[in-house]
Every structure is written in C-alpha cells, then in structure tokens.
Amino acid sequence: MKVCTTCGIPQEVGEYWKKKGTPDGLDYACRTCRKLECKESRERVKAGTLRPGGRPGKKLPPGERWCSGCQKGLPIVDFTGGERRCRKCKSKDHIRRKYGLDEEQYKNLVTEQGGKCAMCGINDFKYVDHDHTTGLVRGLLCPTCNTGLGYLETHQDLISNAKWYLAKVGS
C-alpha cells in the first residue's frame, strides 16, 4: 500500500506508474490523479489559458521564469540553474517527501519555536532535525546546532569529555 500525494488515499502499488528517480521507483500520484491532471492540462491548452509545458498563455516579461510548482512567473534569481521550480517550491517538496511535513505542520513548528533554532534559540533555523532511526521530526535547527548535534549523537562519549575539558581549562 502507498498513499497518493494528490488525493491522500492509500492504494495498491499497481495503481502507480513506474518512475525512475523516486525512492520506491513509483510515481507520487496514483494513476487516477495523474490522468485527471493530464486531462485538465490538455483542456487548459485547448482553451488557450495554458501553453504546452505548463506555462501561461501570455509571454512573461524579461527577467522572469515560470515556476511549475507555484504556477506563476517569478524573477530568475528565485531559481537554481535550469530548474522548472523555484527554490521555495523545491524546498517545500523536499521537506514533504523526506520528513512527511506538509506546509501547515512546518508553519506550526516555526511558530512554536518563534522562528529561531529549537536548541540555542538564538540563530535562525535552516535544517529539519529528525531521529535517524525512527525518522520522527524533533525540531528546526540552525547550521551550528545541527552540525554539533549530529556529531555528538554519533559520539556520545565526547559529551562528558567536553564537560570535563571545559571544567579543567576554566571556561
């Protein structure tokens, strides 16, 4: 069983098309949802509100590119290389796929932490901290705390050594 990211309904694996580059080798959306998306896209192309390739019927101004994620024209600086999705859409999709957090859950975490790192509470966060064995999200961390925690998590003996060392040198 696999849950479709579009309709949210758990379905048998046979209801998904094969797709290289995905962790399980299957499309994220079920066949029914994917067919519906294609049909809607074809209808929009026929109506003239969408050009083939997902772009709007009108031409974008110079210095803008069409984001296939948020479905709007954005400044070129919001994209990485030749990507079809802006940085923000890529980040949201990465967080959804890797950590299972939808946009609302992510915003709740940000609000709970006051927009700061869950560990030090000083710096702005950049990373989603998660338990590598269970995959459960623990919070949002700044680069410094994320790196330190990742290292100390794999080297538990260093925590007591660091406390001893700091006590010894008087910091």
Summary of the structure (lengths in Angstrom):
residues: 171
radius of gyration: 21.9
end to end distance: 54.8
largest distance: 75.6
contacts: 409
relative contact order: 0.06
helix: 42%
strand: 17%
